[in-house]
């Protein structure tokens, strides 16, 4: 049995890569064996395909599955839409009623399930489990490429408060033995590599093991660290940095939104009074859940794909989501908080839905 969805994705992909050209991609390829195989199989299609990983009935609908799994199909959004493009192109070229029926059924599936791909501030790549253990990357940066002065860092702690009020912590004891070990050892680590980063050597200051965030000429010009934490709905998360305020130089804490960019979370108080201080910042669940979202590239693809589907089908829901996801993209690219736009776009979505 030919892998129909994979074939159709290959046929459809140039639509997007080529800038959403209206020209049929199937017209540009020889049909031959693929045409015969698809026609023979499609005529016999009457429900979910078997373990070939092609269409599958799930959530009460028919999905095009990019990565086959009968236990936990991931339901990759861009792959499903590429398959729909392929079906549409095939119908336009061959006038196959079977292809048209599959396309229309897929459109109804997407309409019914599109909301599942909306995180409220970004789009999802697929529908795999949201809440599980993730590694989150943070860093210290300053206004210059490298800091002008050394800044001693003693501890960085990620506090987790559950929805029942229980609190636990994951601590990175900066300067202590093992602070740069593999993340799985202590669930926290820093990246120590003077060629690339701006973490200094360990030393003892006021009886504390510390490292400086300082100018080592590191190629990446930052001092990165990361935590492994289980993301759970209803939990709250707070990051605390214990440091010595030695110089009046602004030091910023940033968190990496996967596949998108670093988001500035806050600024350490820096007046140069020589006191040990603790800076604390709440980590928005929205930002933590970026781990579950699509990369910037795929998010932009989703926007373009929905725009094309809206033109093909004249279904308003595709253009509505394309507009909303573009608003998310603009907010992140502009380094603004998507909290501010989330309420307005969700109100519009409820009104239009």
C-alpha positions in Angstrom: 0.0 0.0 0.0 1.4 3.4 -1.0 1.8 5.8 1.9 -0.8 8.3 0.6 -0.4 11.0 3.2 3.4 11.1 2.9 3.1 11.3 -0.9 0.5 14.0 -0.7 2.6 16.0 1.8 5.6 15.8 -0.7 3.3 17.0 -3.4 1.8 19.8 -1.3 4.9 21.2 0.4 6.1 23.4 -2.5 2.8 25.4 -2.2 4.1 26.9 1.0 7.8 26.9 0.3 7.2 28.6 -3.0 5.3 31.4 -1.4 1.7 30.1 -1.5 1.7 29.9 -5.3 -1.8 29.0 -6.6 -0.3 26.8 -9.3 -1.0 23.1 -8.7 2.1 21.2 -7.5 0.7 17.9 -8.8 0.7 19.4 -12.4 4.5 19.8 -12.1 5.2 16.1 -11.4 4.9 12.9 -13.5 2.0 10.8 -12.2 2.9 7.3 -13.4 2.9 4.7 -10.7 1.9 7.1 -7.9 -1.3 8.1 -9.7 -2.3 4.4 -10.2 -1.4 3.4 -6.7 -3.3 6.3 -5.1 -6.4 5.8 -7.3 -6.5 2.1 -6.6 -6.1 2.5 -2.8 -8.4 5.6 -2.5 -11.3 3.8 -4.3 -11.2 1.2 -1.6 -10.8 3.6 1.3 -13.7 3.3 3.8 -12.4 4.2 7.2 -9.0 4.4 9.0 -6.1 2.8 7.3 -4.1 0.2 9.2 -0.5 0.5 10.5 0.7 2.4 7.5 0.1 5.5 9.4 -2.1 7.2 6.9 -5.6 8.6 7.8 -6.7 7.7 11.3 -10.0 8.3 13.1 -9.4 10.1 16.4 -11.3 12.7 18.4 -14.3 11.4 16.4 -12.8 12.6 13.1 -10.3 11.7 10.4 -6.8 13.0 10.8 -3.9 12.8 8.3 -1.1 11.3 10.5 2.5 12.4 9.7 4.2 10.1 12.2 2.3 6.8 12.6 1.4 5.6 16.1 -1.7 3.7 17.0 -1.0 4.1 20.7 -0.5 7.9 20.8 -0.8 9.6 17.4 0.9 13.0 17.6 -1.5 14.8 15.2 1.2 17.1 13.7 -0.7 20.2 12.4 1.5 21.3 9.5 1.7 17.7 8.2 -2.1 17.3 8.3 -2.5 20.6 6.4 0.1 19.6 3.8 -1.8 16.4 3.2 -5.0 18.4 2.7 -3.1 20.5 0.1 -2.0 17.4 -1.6 -5.6 16.0 -1.7 -6.9 19.3 -3.1 -4.2 19.4 -5.8 -4.9 15.8 -6.7 -8.6 16.5 -7.0 -8.0 19.6 -9.2 -5.9 17.6 -11.6 -7.8 14.3 -11.7 -11.3 15.3 -10.6 -11.3 12.3 -8.3 -14.4 12.4 -6.1 -12.7 10.2 -3.6 -9.9 12.8 -3.2 -12.5 15.5 -2.8 -14.4 13.6 -0.2 -11.2 13.0 1.8 -10.3 16.7 1.5 -13.7 17.8 2.7 -13.7 15.3 5.6 -10.2 16.5 6.6 -11.4 20.2 6.5 -14.3 19.3 8.8 -11.8 17.6 11.1 -9.5 20.6 11.2 -12.4 23.0 11.8 -13.6 20.9 14.8 -10.1 20.5 16.3 -8.3 23.7 15.5 -8.9 25.1 18.9 -6.9 22.2 20.3 -3.8 23.7 18.6 -4.2 27.1 20.2 -2.4 27.6 23.5 -3.9 31.1 24.0 -0.6 32.8 23.1 1.0 30.5 20.5 0.2 27.5 18.2 1.0 23.9 19.0 3.1 21.7 16.8 1.1 18.6 17.6 -1.3 17.2 20.2 1.1 15.2 22.4 0.9 15.4 26.2 1.3 19.0 27.5 2.2 18.5 31.1 5.4 16.6 31.7 9.1 17.2 32.6 10.9 19.8 30.6 14.3 21.5 30.6 14.2 25.3 30.8 17.1 27.5 29.7 17.8 30.9 31.3 20.7 33.3 31.1 22.3 36.5 32.5 23.0 39.4 30.1 23.8 43.1 30.4 23.4 46.1 28.2 26.8 45.7 26.7 27.9 42.5 24.9 29.9 41.5 28.0 29.6 42.9 31.6 32.0 45.6 32.5 32.4 44.3 36.1 32.3 40.9 37.8 29.1 40.0 39.5 29.2 37.2 42.2 26.3 34.7 41.9 25.8 32.4 44.9 22.5 30.4 44.3 19.7 30.2 41.8 16.6 28.4 42.9 13.4 27.4 41.1 10.5 27.2 43.6 7.4 25.2 42.6 4.1 25.7 44.5 1.4 23.1 43.7 -2.3 23.8 43.6 -2.6 22.3 47.1 -0.1 24.8 48.5 2.9 22.4 48.8 6.2 24.0 47.9 9.5 22.4 46.8 12.6 23.8 45.3 15.3 22.9 42.7 18.5 24.6 43.7 21.6 25.4 41.6 24.4 26.0 44.1 26.6 28.1 41.9 30.3 27.6 42.5 29.8 24.3 44.4 31.1 21.0 43.1 28.9 19.6 40.3 27.2 22.9 39.4 28.1 22.2 35.7 27.3 18.5 35.7 24.7 16.9 33.4 21.2 18.2 33.9 19.9 14.8 34.9 22.2 14.6 37.9 20.8 17.5 39.9 18.0 18.8 37.7 19.9 22.1 37.5 23.2 23.2 36.0 25.1 26.1 34.5 27.1 26.0 31.2 30.8 26.6 32.1 32.9 27.1 29.0 35.0 30.3 29.0 35.5 30.1 25.3 31.7 30.4 24.8 30.1 31.7 28.0 30.8 34.4 30.6 30.8 32.3 33.8 34.0 32.6 35.8 35.8 30.0 37.8 34.5 28.9 41.2 35.9 30.6 44.3 34.9 31.4 47.9 33.5 34.8 48.8 32.3 35.7 52.4 32.3 32.0 53.1 30.2 31.1 50.1 31.1 29.2 47.0 30.3 31.4 44.0 31.1 32.1 40.4 31.2 35.5 38.7 29.1 36.6 35.8 32.0 38.4 34.2 33.7 39.4 30.9 35.6 36.3 29.7 35.1 37.2 26.0 32.8 34.2 25.6 31.6 33.8 22.0 27.9 33.7 23.0 28.3 36.6 25.5 26.0 35.4 28.2 26.0 33.2 31.4 23.4 30.4 30.8 21.9 28.0 33.3 19.0 25.6 33.1 16.5 23.7 35.3 14.6 20.4 34.7 11.1 20.7 36.2 7.8 18.9 35.8 5.2 21.2 34.3 1.8 20.7 35.9 -1.5 22.5 35.4 -2.3 24.6 38.5 1.3 24.9 39.7 3.1 28.2 40.1 6.8 28.7 39.5 9.2 31.3 40.8 12.9 31.9 40.1 15.2 33.4 42.8 18.8 34.6 42.3 21.1 35.2 45.3 23.9 37.5 44.4 26.3 40.2 45.8 25.5 43.7 44.6 29.1 44.8 43.9 28.7 47.2 41.0 25.9 49.5 39.7 25.6 47.7 36.4 22.2 46.4 35.2 22.1 42.6 34.9 19.0 41.0 33.3 17.5 37.6 33.7 16.1 36.1 30.4 14.3 32.9 29.6 14.4 31.1 26.3 11.1 30.6 24.6 11.9 27.5 22.5 12.5 28.1 18.9 11.6 31.7 19.2 13.8 34.0 21.3 15.0 34.9 24.8 12.3 36.8 26.8 13.5 39.3 29.4 12.0 38.4 32.8 13.5 41.1 35.0 16.6 42.9 36.3 18.8 42.4 39.4 18.9 45.4 41.7 22.4 46.8 41.2 23.5 49.9 43.2 26.9 48.7 44.2 26.4 48.7 47.9 28.2 45.4 48.5 25.3 43.6 50.1 24.0 40.1 49.5 20.6 40.2 47.9 17.9 37.9 46.5 16.0 38.8 43.4 12.8 36.9 42.7 10.5 36.7 39.7 7.4 34.7 38.9 7.6 32.6 35.8 4.3 32.8 33.9 2.8 29.4 33.0 2.2 30.7 29.5 6.0 31.2 29.1 6.8 27.8 30.6 4.3 26.2 28.2 6.2 27.6 25.2 8.0 24.2 25.5 4.8 22.6 24.3 4.4 25.0 21.3 5.6 25.1 17.8 9.0 26.6 16.9 8.8 30.1 15.3 9.3 28.5 11.9 6.4 26.1 12.2 4.2 28.8 13.8 4.8 31.0 10.8 4.0 28.0 8.6 0.7 27.4 10.4 -0.3 31.1 9.8 0.5 30.8 6.0 -1.2 27.4 5.7 -4.4 28.6 7.4 -4.4 31.6 5.1 -4.3 29.4 2.1 -7.0 27.1 3.4 -9.2 30.1 4.1 -8.9 31.2 0.5 -9.5 27.6 -0.9 -12.5 26.8 1.3 -13.8 30.3 2.2 -14.2 29.0 5.7 -13.9 32.0 8.1 -12.4 30.0 11.0 -9.1 29.5 9.2 -8.6 33.2 8.5 -9.6 34.0 12.1 -7.0 31.7 13.6 -4.4 32.9 11.0 -5.0 36.5 12.2 -4.9 35.5 15.9 -1.7 33.5 15.5 -0.1 36.3 13.6 -1.0 38.6 16.6 0.8 36.1 18.9 3.8 36.2 16.6 4.0 39.9 16.4 3.7 40.2 20.2 6.7 37.8 20.8 8.8 39.3 18.0 8.2 42.7 19.5 9.3 41.3 22.9 6.0 42.3 24.5 4.0 40.1 26.8 1.3 38.1 25.1 -0.8 38.3 28.2 -1.8 41.8 27.1 -3.1 40.6 23.7 -4.4 37.2 24.8 -7.7 38.5 26.3 -8.6 40.6 23.3 -7.9 37.9 20.7 -9.7 35.3 22.8 -12.7 37.6 23.1 -12.7 38.0 19.3 -12.4 34.2 18.9 -15.4 33.5 21.1 -17.4 36.2 19.3 -16.5 34.8 15.8 -16.9 31.2 16.9 
